[in-house]
Amino acid sequence: MRRDSIGKNMRSTKDKDIEIPPLTDAQLQAMQPLSKVHPQTAQKLRASQAGKTKITIRLDNAVLDYFRGIVDAAGGGNYQTLINEALVDHIKQKSVLDAVRQVVREELHERT
């Protein structure tokens, strides 16, 4: 059977029609970690996730609609990335404001 005909057959098959037998003890024993079988793939997965943590968060619908609207208007993208960037910008802005306040306090303290 040619490779392209396999793809055509699979497209017409529904998930519920596919029977996958349970793994045998021998198959389970033979399994190896991805890092051993495909080290480059495992490393790419780790690198893509470095510095980020997957969480579950509840946001107002209006917040989601706002960021999804920006993505739609731009013709595509990831609204979750936009939310993350907005949070990072807020933190940076807050740290700059805190630094300015500290300088003003020090200046005022030196004058008294």
N, C-alpha and C positions, 0 to 999 in steps of 0.2 A: 504494500500500500504506500502510495506516495505521501510525502509530508504534507502537501497542501490539501489532500483529501482528508487527512486526519483532522486538520483544523476545521474543515467544513462539517465533518461529522460531529465534532465536539460542540460547535456552535448550535446545532439543532438539538443537542441533548440538554435536558433540564437537570439541575442539581439533584432534585428529588429522585430522578431516574438512575442516578449513579450509585451503585452499591460498592462500598469500600469495606473490605473485611478488616476485622481488628488485627493489629500487629501481633505477630507471634512472639514468644519469649526470645527466640533466637534473633529475630529482627530487632527487638528492643535492646538486647545485649550488644548487637553489632553497631548500634547508633553511636555517633561521635559528635562532639561539640562542633558548631559551625566554625569556630576559630581554628580547629584542627583540619577540617575538611576544606574550607575556603577561607584562609586567613585574611586575604585582601578584602573580601566582602565583609567579614566580621569587623575589620579595622575601619572600613568606610562607615559602617553602621554606628560604631562607637564614636567616630569623629563627628558624624552628623548630629549626634545627640549630646555632645560635650557642651557643658555650660548651660544646659536647659533641663528643666524638670517638668514632666507631664503632670498636670493637676486637673482637678475638676473644680469649676467655679461657676457660681450663679451670677449672671449679669442681667440688668434690666433689658427688656426687649428693645427699648429705645436706643440703648447703647449698641446692641448688636445691629439693629437696623441702620444706625449711623455709619458704622464701619463697613458693613456689607454694601451700603450705598456708595461709599467711596470706592470700594473695589469694583463694583458694577460700572460706575462712571469711568473708571480707568480702563475698563475693558478686560479686567481679570486681575488676579492676585490672591492674596491670602489675608482675610480680615483678621485672623489671629495674630499674624505678624504685625499688622497695623496697631492692634491693641497693645502688643508688647512694646512697639516703638513709642507709642504714646506714654506708656508707663515709664519707660527709660527716660524719655524727654522730661517728664514731670520730676523724676528723681534728680536729674542733672540740674534742672532749673531750681529746684528746692535747695540743692547743695550750693549753688551759686548765690542764691539769696541768703542762705545761712552764712556764707563766707563774707558777703558784703555787710551783713548785720554785725558780724564779729569785728570787722575792721572799724565800722562806725563806733561801736562800743569802746574799742581800744582808743580811738582818737578822742572821744568824749572824755574818757577816763584820764588821758594824759593832760587834757586842758584843765582839769579840776585840781 
